[in-house]
């Protein structure tokens, strides 16, 4: 029996067809992969936001339990100040000793330099100003914090209202911590279509 060996390779047309098919497959897969990347960044940032909010609430509870001259006008404010949030620790010299240096977020992100202590914001489509200071925290008034637009200044990723005003009944209004990015034209929205300021 005689065996024949075919030395022919692929023809040019066959190679072109394979390349076209690969191009079609990649054109369908790449957008899906990019969407997954975007959603992963948003989910990670939302997780950081939840951790920081939880830390602020825990610090608030411990401050109130201390019973030492709390309130917006006291020297042991009910809520962490902007400086304390930036440093990720209760650093006011007037805080009671048991509270001194209590961290807001359990992590290695601790520094005596403001805006170096919190996890950075990592959202898609961040402006160059935000990307330069992804851990920067800006101070916001109650009016700014409760404004549904919350337009970003583009100089910071996080924004914080320290809960230092009282309502008509004299109750201290809660602190508000959020991602300061609600630009009109942005793809920084989660799967439900909510912009970062509403996370």
KASUL-V179077 format. One record per residue. N is the residue number from 1. D_CENTER is the distance of its C-alpha to the mean C-alpha in Angstrom with 1 decimal. Layout:
BEGIN
N & D_CENTER
N & D_CENTER
END
This chain:
BEGIN
1 & 73.4
2 & 71.8
3 & 68.0
4 & 66.5
5 & 63.4
6 & 61.3
7 & 59.9
8 & 58.2
9 & 54.5
10 & 52.1
11 & 53.3
12 & 51.3
13 & 50.8
14 & 49.4
15 & 46.9
16 & 45.8
17 & 45.4
18 & 43.2
19 & 41.1
20 & 40.7
21 & 39.7
22 & 37.1
23 & 35.7
24 & 35.6
25 & 33.8
26 & 31.2
27 & 30.7
28 & 29.8
29 & 27.7
30 & 25.5
31 & 23.8
32 & 23.1
33 & 21.7
34 & 19.4
35 & 18.2
36 & 17.6
37 & 15.6
38 & 13.4
39 & 13.0
40 & 12.3
41 & 9.3
42 & 8.0
43 & 9.1
44 & 7.7
45 & 4.0
46 & 5.7
47 & 7.6
48 & 5.7
49 & 5.0
50 & 8.7
51 & 9.8
52 & 9.1
53 & 10.7
54 & 13.4
55 & 14.1
56 & 14.6
57 & 16.8
58 & 18.8
59 & 19.4
60 & 20.6
61 & 23.0
62 & 24.3
63 & 24.9
64 & 26.8
65 & 28.8
66 & 29.9
67 & 31.8
68 & 32.0
69 & 32.1
70 & 28.9
71 & 28.0
72 & 26.7
73 & 30.0
74 & 30.4
75 & 29.6
76 & 27.4
77 & 24.8
78 & 23.7
79 & 20.0
80 & 18.3
81 & 18.7
82 & 16.3
83 & 17.9
84 & 17.5
85 & 13.7
86 & 13.6
87 & 16.0
88 & 14.6
89 & 18.1
90 & 20.7
91 & 22.7
92 & 24.9
93 & 28.5
94 & 29.6
95 & 27.6
96 & 30.0
97 & 30.6
98 & 29.1
99 & 25.7
100 & 25.8
101 & 23.0
102 & 21.4
103 & 17.9
104 & 15.0
105 & 13.1
106 & 15.6
107 & 15.0
108 & 16.8
109 & 14.2
110 & 16.7
111 & 18.4
112 & 20.8
113 & 19.3
114 & 16.8
115 & 13.3
116 & 14.1
117 & 13.4
118 & 9.7
119 & 7.7
120 & 6.7
121 & 4.2
122 & 6.5
123 & 7.4
124 & 11.2
125 & 13.3
126 & 11.4
127 & 14.2
128 & 15.9
129 & 15.1
130 & 11.3
131 & 11.9
132 & 14.3
133 & 12.1
134 & 8.5
135 & 8.5
136 & 10.6
137 & 10.6
138 & 13.0
139 & 15.5
140 & 16.2
141 & 19.4
142 & 19.8
143 & 21.1
144 & 18.1
145 & 15.7
146 & 17.9
147 & 18.7
148 & 17.7
149 & 17.4
150 & 14.8
151 & 15.5
152 & 13.3
153 & 15.4
154 & 13.9
155 & 14.1
156 & 10.6
157 & 6.9
158 & 6.6
159 & 9.8
160 & 12.0
161 & 15.4
162 & 17.3
163 & 19.7
164 & 22.7
165 & 24.8
166 & 27.2
167 & 28.2
168 & 31.9
169 & 32.7
170 & 31.4
171 & 28.5
172 & 25.4
173 & 22.5
174 & 19.4
175 & 16.4
176 & 13.4
177 & 9.8
178 & 7.5
179 & 5.6
180 & 8.7
181 & 9.6
182 & 12.5
183 & 15.1
184 & 18.3
185 & 18.5
186 & 15.4
187 & 14.9
188 & 11.2
189 & 12.3
190 & 12.5
191 & 15.9
192 & 17.0
193 & 16.5
194 & 13.9
195 & 11.8
196 & 8.1
197 & 9.8
198 & 11.6
199 & 9.2
END
